[in-house]
Amino acid sequence: MRHDKKFAEGNTWTLKYRNWLNKIHFEEDYLNEALNEYMISVNTYEARIKAIENRLKQISLDPAVKDKVDKLVCFCGIETVSAVTIVSKVGDFNRFEKAYHFSNYLGLTCGEKSSGQKEKHLGITKSGDRELRCLLSECAKSIKKTSIKGKKSKRLLDRQKEKDPKVIAYADKCRYRLRSKIAYLELRGKSANVATTAAARELACFIWGMMTDHIA
């Protein structure tokens, strides 16, 4: 951009964008060398991420976590890598007596500053594991993008294939409820971030129910 080379044909880091990067040429050799070094760094990090994702997918087949992962991937927005991350970080879900306790553990519940007869509710506490909190927020954003008519994507159908019908029904219930909640809050004038956070809190409760067999 400093050299007035700007991509104006869509989103960045697409195949088209990469082809555009490969065609960039500067008159000065040192600028071409700098660009090549940047691209080498990008490709190296992408290869590392891919290797880690493949390893996590292998771990998902371990008997110690497979049953939990198979259930979690039935949720819209949660794929294998996310499911393994949730299971490995939380461990035993039964240590939380109620769904509220789990969402509170993640820092997704509202804080409170009360004195005498006065009650003042604050934003979410943001306590607990920041990575899990961000992960559930991203999952909630994925649910927001799902079809209004309730049509499932091919990826979700593939993940739910041959799974327990009760588990699938519970996961679908979560998808419908969260999408409706986000739409309702935004219709009332709430910001997208507030609506997403509220949905992430409910998603945490649904996850707790799935992991503790409270799916009635």
N, C-alpha and C positions, 0 to 999 in steps of 0.2 A: 504493500500500500504506500510505503514511503517513496517508491519509484513509480507510482501511478499505474500499478498493475492490479486491477480490481476485477473480481469475478462477479458478473452481473447476469448469470444465466441460471439462477436457481439457488438451491441450498448448497452450503459448503460440505466437504467431505463425502460427496457422492462420487460415483464412478466418473461422471462428467467433470466434476471438479478436479479429480485426480488427473484425468487426461489433460486438463487445462494446465495444471501445475507442471506436468512433464514437458509441456511445450514452452514453458517460460525460458527465455534466454536473455542474459545480460551481456553487454559489451565487455564489461570488466570481468576477468577470470575469477577474481576473489569473491564477487557476488554470486557467481554460479557455484563456487565451492561452498559458500555459506548455505545456499539453498539446498544443495545436495546433502550437507550435514544435517540440516533440519529434517529432511525427508527420511534420512537413515534413522534418526531418533524416533520419528513417528512410527516407522515400520517396525522398529525394534520393540517399542512399547506395545504396539498392537499384537505382535507375535507373542510377547510375554503374557498379555491378557488372555489371548486365545488358549495358550498352554495351561494357564490357571483354570480357565473355564472347563477345559477338557478334563483336567484332573478332578475338579469338583463333580463333574458328571459321573466320573468313575466312582468317586466316594459315595454318590447317591445310591449306588447299587449295593452298598454294604448293608448287611442284615440289620445292623444297629440303628440305621436311619431310614432304610428303604420304605417302610410302611408309612412313616410320617411324611416323607417327601412325596410319595405317591398321592397322599391325601391333599397336601398343600398345593400341588400343581394343578389341582382341579379348580382352584380359585382363578378367576380372571385377573391377569396382571402378575401372577406369580409363576415363574418358570423354574426349572431345575436349580440353577445357580442361586436364585433368591431363596428357594425352599431350603437348600442345604445351609445357606447362611443363617436363616432363621432358626433352624433346628439346632445347629452347632452352637449358636450364641445363647439361646435360651436354655437348652438342656431339658430339664424336667418341668413340663408345663403344669403338672399337678401340684407343684409347690405354691401355685397361686390359687387361692380358695375360690375366687370369683373372677369373671372376665374383667371387671373394673380394676381389680388389683393388678392384672397383667397390663392393661393400658396405662395404669398409673406408673408401673415399673418402667415403661417405655417413655414416660414423660409426656404423654399425649392428653392427660387430663388437665382441667383448668385449676389454677392456683386460687387461693382465697385469702383475703386480708380483712378479717372481721374484728370488730371491737364493740363490746356492749350490744346495743340494738342495731348497729350498723353492719351491713354485709357488703363486701366489695369483691367481686370475682375478677380475677386477673387472666392473663393469657395462659397458655399451656406451661407446665412447669419445666419442660425440657430436661428433666432429670433422666438418669438411666443411659442406655446405650444410644448414642447419637446416630450411629450407622443404621441400626434397626429402625429408628424413628424416621430417618430419611428414606430408607428402603420402602417402608409402608406408605409413605407419602407419594413416592413414585408409582407404587402399585395402584394407589387410589387415582392418580392422574391417568393411568392406563384404562381404568374402569370408566372414567369420564369420557374417553374417546370411543367407547364401544357403541355399537349400533343402537339407535333409539328404539327400533322395532324389536330389539332383543335377539337378533340373529348372532350366533356365535361365530367366531373366526375359525378358520381351519386349524390353526395352531392350538386353540383351546379344545376343539373337538378331538384332536389327536391326543392331547394330554389326558382327556377324560375317558378315552377309549378303554373299554373293559374294566372300568373302575366300579366300585359299589354304587348302585343307583341312589342310595340314601346320601352318600357323600356328594355325589354330583348335584342332587336336589338342594342340599344345604349350600353348596358353593354357588349355585345359580341364584338361590334366594339372596345371598350376600351381594351378588352382582346387581340384581334388580334394586335392592334396597339402597345400596351406596350410590348408584347412578341417579336414583330418584332424589336422594338426600342432597347430592351436589347441585342438581338442577333447582331444587326447592330453595336452597340457601342463596344461590346466585340470583334467583328470581326475586328474592327479598332484598337484594342489594348488597349482600355480603361479597367480599372480595374472593377471588379464585383461591387464594392461599388459605383463607379461613375455611372455605367450603372443603378444600382438599384435606386440611388438617382434621376437620370433623369426620370426614369419610375414613381417614387413616385410623382414627380412634375406634370407629365402629368395626373396621377391618380387623384390628387387633382383637376385638372381642369375638368376632367370628372365628379367627384363627385359634383363640383359646378354646372355643367350643369344639372345633374340629379335633384339636390335639388331646382333649380330655373326654371325648365321646359325648359331649352335650350337644347333639345335633338334632334333637327332637323338634 
